[in-house]
Amino acid sequence: MLQPLSFDRFVAPARLRPQVWRLFVGMAVLIVVYLGWMALMGAGAMSVAIWLEGESRLDIVGLGATPMSLVALLFTFTGMALGAFAAVRLIHHRSIATLFGPRALLWRDFGAGFGIFMALSVPGVLYFLLFVDLGRGVAWTVWLAWLPVALIGLLIQTGAEEVVFRGYLQQQLAARFLSRWVWMVLPSVLFGLVHYAPDEMGGAVWMVVFVTGFFGLLLADLTARSGSLGMAWGLHFANNLLAMFLFTTGEALDGLALYRLPFGPKDTEVMTVMLGLDVAGMVLVWAMCRWWLRAR
């Protein structure tokens, strides 16, 4: 199947050095840089946590259970982005900017994706606020104080994942293989698998992996249709904004959530219904984004 013209232009820089061995070496470089950055950030976060809160609170650092630990976790994704940048420069000898697509498209599509997701999320947000027995999270004063730096961290976290899965991997695979099963489905499967967290998700873990991978597949399609990371990044940013800073289940990454839902990932029956609704909402958002791309 032929690739959309916009995606063909997006992939073109990767075709200069499309060898599969370069992709494997590039991924190794990415992982080494990422782990090195995480080690540095982790050591710093642990030191600060011990100094401010005592050794007895160290168990919450890795879960993002406080504003400081959540922000620190978000900033660890800087290493993921830096790893992808190092891979394209050192192994593929192309510009870092080629991972993102044309700048004008990037930011226009980011705004469109973010706006569409947030607009379609309004009914769900109102339903939770008005009809669900929500628990209180952090105080508004704490939330507002941490929000600016947390939003920067969220922009880094979502941007890093998009650079790796819809940028580097999708581009390099599409430069070498024509099949969508390779350049669109494979990165989406990997995207789902890296969110495998059985300790936090319990019996719902594989449902979460599937839904996350499905979300990645929709983002991969929108990247192919738009020719930049902008729309996928905007959707990802909006999704995580609501999931981390507004409503959480209280299992992890809840250090800056305003509200806690009365169920958790280990409530399998409830999660099955909620994840089904998530999938339906994702498809609606994807359809609206496809419509917007056709109309632009």
Beta strands, then each sheet from edge to edge (+ up, - down):
strand 1: 135-136
strand 2: 247-248
strand 3: 259-260
sheet 1: 1+ 3- 2-
end
